[in-house]
């Protein structure tokens, strides 16, 4: 099972082209999680902040998070395989930055 979402350019954005979030099952109690950010052109700083969230009592709460950034680049990506407790829904929520432009994306929840 997996979920992926990609958001396109912002209405008033100058630098940010798109961003995506992904989550997938990697085995029993394992998930692959990550995201990427793409700029329209080389920018001074581009980043993706990846949050893995778990559904607890109807609320999405942070389980793990990390950031990846590059300077003088137009693309950044980051992904990890994480061991997680089973019996929960998980999703990935990413924040995408390209210079001053910022947007968010998030996947559907998948049951692990």
N, C-alpha and C positions, 0 to 999 in steps of 0.2 A: 504494500500500500504506500502511496506517496501523494504529495500535493505540491504544486508549484504555482506561483503567481508572478507576473511581471507587470510593472506599472510603467506607463509611457511618460513622455516629457510633460513637465508642469506647464500650466497655461501661461504663466509669466516667467518661467524659468529661462535662463540664458545658457547655463552650463550643463545642467543635468539632462541626459537623454533618457535613461531608463534605469530601473532597478528591479531585482527579483529576489524572492525568498523560496527556499526549497526544504522539504523534509521527506524522508523516506525510511522505511523499515530496512534494517541491515541484518536482522536475525533476532533471536529471542532476547528481549531486553536491550536491543541496540538500535539506535537511529542515526541516520546521516542528516546533518543539518547545516545550512549555510545560506549565503546570499552573495550578490554581486551588484556593483554600481558601474554604469557606463556614462561617460560625459560626451557632449557633442564634439569636443576637441580636447587637446591636452590642457589640463588645468593645474594650478599650483598645488592644490590638495584635493584628493578624492578619497572617500572612505565608505565603509559599510560597517554598521554596528549590528551584530547578530544577537538576538535574544531567543532562547528556547523557553517556551512557556508551557506550563502544565495546568490543566483544568482541575481546580480543586473547589468543591462546593459551589459550582457555577461561576467561578471567577478564574480568569487567566492570571497565573502568578509566575514570576520569573524562576526558572530552574537553573539556567546557566546563561552566560553571555560573554561576548568577546568583541573586540574591534580590530579591523584591518584597515590600514591607510597607506597611501602612496603619495609622493610628491612628484610634480611634473609628469603626470600620467593621465590617461583617459579611461582606464579600466582597473578595477580592483575586485578580487573575489576571495572568499574564505569559506572553508567548510571543515567540519570535524565529525568524527564518529563518536557518539557518546553512549555510555551505559546508563540506562534509566530504569527506575522501578516500573514494573508492568502493572496493568490494570488502570491506566490513566489515558486521557487524550493529551496529545502534545501538538504544538504548532510552533512555527518560526515566525518571528516578527522582526523585520529589519528596518533600520533607518539609514537612508542613503544621502550622502553629502557630496556635492561637487562645487568647490569654492563656497559661495554663499547660498546656493540652491540646496534645498532639503525636501525629502518626501519619505513616506513610509510604505511598506508593503508587508503583507502577512499571508500565510498559507491557511488552508482549512486545517482543522484538527484531525489527526489520525490516532487510532486506538492502538496502544501497544500492550 
